[in-house]
Amino acid sequence: CSICGLFFADEGCSTEIKADELDAWKVISPTGHSWSEYQMKDTNYHSRTCSNCNQEEQELHMYADEQDGSCEVCGYA
């Protein structure tokens, strides 16, 4: 609260957060990954990127049919 300087768990200021509990309230819960669609990375791999942490994940292209010759995940031919 900008008036009294106390901390509250709700907008109505009905549940005060005690000073010894304040550190636990500062912890931000993990958001998890939010992956993009797979994109062709190079001739061997496709990759995707998390928009929350920018982690990149890559996998080998997967071909269901050798004659078709296109990756069934990203479409690379």
PANU-254659 format. One record per residue (C-alpha): residue number from 1; x, y, z; residue in three letters. Coordinates in steps of 0.05 Angstrom, whole numbers. Example, Ala and Ser with C-alpha at 12.3 -4.5 7.8 and 13.67 -1.06 7.14 Angstrom:
BEGIN
mikol n:1, X:246, Y:-90, Z:156, res:ALA
mikol n:2, X:273, Y:-21, Z:143, res:SER
This chain:
BEGIN
mikol n:1, X:0, Y:0, Z:0, res:CYS
mikol n:2, X:28, Y:68, Z:-20, res:SER
mikol n:3, X:-7, Y:101, Z:40, res:ILE
mikol n:4, X:11, Y:56, Z:99, res:CYS
mikol n:5, X:70, Y:18, Z:70, res:GLY
mikol n:6, X:42, Y:-51, Z:87, res:LEU
mikol n:7, X:36, Y:-108, Z:37, res:PHE
mikol n:8, X:-29, Y:-143, Z:21, res:PHE
mikol n:9, X:-47, Y:-206, Z:-18, res:ALA
mikol n:10, X:-109, Y:-176, Z:-49, res:ASP
mikol n:11, X:-132, Y:-111, Z:-80, res:GLU
mikol n:12, X:-182, Y:-99, Z:-24, res:GLY
mikol n:13, X:-126, Y:-98, Z:28, res:CYS
mikol n:14, X:-161, Y:-149, Z:72, res:SER
mikol n:15, X:-105, Y:-201, Z:75, res:THR
mikol n:16, X:-40, Y:-171, Z:101, res:GLU
mikol n:17, X:26, Y:-204, Z:83, res:ILE
mikol n:18, X:70, Y:-205, Z:145, res:LYS
mikol n:19, X:143, Y:-183, Z:139, res:ALA
mikol n:20, X:169, Y:-254, Z:152, res:ASP
mikol n:21, X:124, Y:-281, Z:95, res:GLU
mikol n:22, X:143, Y:-228, Z:44, res:LEU
mikol n:23, X:201, Y:-267, Z:12, res:ASP
mikol n:24, X:154, Y:-325, Z:-5, res:ALA
mikol n:25, X:107, Y:-277, Z:-42, res:TRP
mikol n:26, X:165, Y:-251, Z:-85, res:LYS
mikol n:27, X:174, Y:-318, Z:-120, res:VAL
mikol n:28, X:147, Y:-317, Z:-191, res:ILE
mikol n:29, X:117, Y:-382, Z:-213, res:SER
mikol n:30, X:147, Y:-412, Z:-276, res:PRO
mikol n:31, X:107, Y:-399, Z:-339, res:THR
mikol n:32, X:127, Y:-462, Z:-376, res:GLY
mikol n:33, X:147, Y:-464, Z:-449, res:HIS
mikol n:34, X:106, Y:-432, Z:-505, res:SER
mikol n:35, X:136, Y:-464, Z:-567, res:TRP
mikol n:36, X:134, Y:-436, Z:-637, res:SER
mikol n:37, X:118, Y:-479, Z:-697, res:GLU
mikol n:38, X:176, Y:-521, Z:-722, res:TYR
mikol n:39, X:218, Y:-486, Z:-776, res:GLN
mikol n:40, X:271, Y:-515, Z:-822, res:MET
mikol n:41, X:339, Y:-501, Z:-789, res:LYS
mikol n:42, X:385, Y:-534, Z:-840, res:ASP
mikol n:43, X:387, Y:-596, Z:-884, res:THR
mikol n:44, X:388, Y:-642, Z:-824, res:ASN
mikol n:45, X:346, Y:-608, Z:-770, res:TYR
mikol n:46, X:283, Y:-569, Z:-756, res:HIS
mikol n:47, X:276, Y:-527, Z:-694, res:SER
mikol n:48, X:227, Y:-487, Z:-652, res:ARG
mikol n:49, X:237, Y:-432, Z:-600, res:THR
mikol n:50, X:202, Y:-416, Z:-534, res:CYS
mikol n:51, X:174, Y:-346, Z:-533, res:SER
mikol n:52, X:180, Y:-343, Z:-457, res:ASN
mikol n:53, X:254, Y:-360, Z:-449, res:CYS
mikol n:54, X:282, Y:-363, Z:-520, res:ASN
mikol n:55, X:305, Y:-435, Z:-510, res:GLN
mikol n:56, X:314, Y:-470, Z:-577, res:GLU
mikol n:57, X:297, Y:-543, Z:-587, res:GLU
mikol n:58, X:319, Y:-580, Z:-650, res:GLN
mikol n:59, X:305, Y:-649, Z:-679, res:GLU
mikol n:60, X:326, Y:-688, Z:-739, res:LEU
mikol n:61, X:280, Y:-685, Z:-799, res:HIS
mikol n:62, X:231, Y:-743, Z:-800, res:MET
mikol n:63, X:212, Y:-775, Z:-866, res:TYR
mikol n:64, X:152, Y:-822, Z:-868, res:ALA
mikol n:65, X:163, Y:-840, Z:-940, res:ASP
mikol n:66, X:233, Y:-841, Z:-971, res:GLU
mikol n:67, X:203, Y:-828, Z:-1041, res:GLN
mikol n:68, X:163, Y:-768, Z:-1019, res:ASP
mikol n:69, X:226, Y:-737, Z:-989, res:GLY
mikol n:70, X:193, Y:-684, Z:-945, res:SER
mikol n:71, X:198, Y:-678, Z:-870, res:CYS
mikol n:72, X:131, Y:-694, Z:-838, res:GLU
mikol n:73, X:143, Y:-642, Z:-783, res:VAL
mikol n:74, X:168, Y:-580, Z:-819, res:CYS
mikol n:75, X:158, Y:-597, Z:-893, res:GLY
mikol n:76, X:231, Y:-592, Z:-912, res:TYR
mikol n:77, X:242, Y:-627, Z:-979, res:ALA
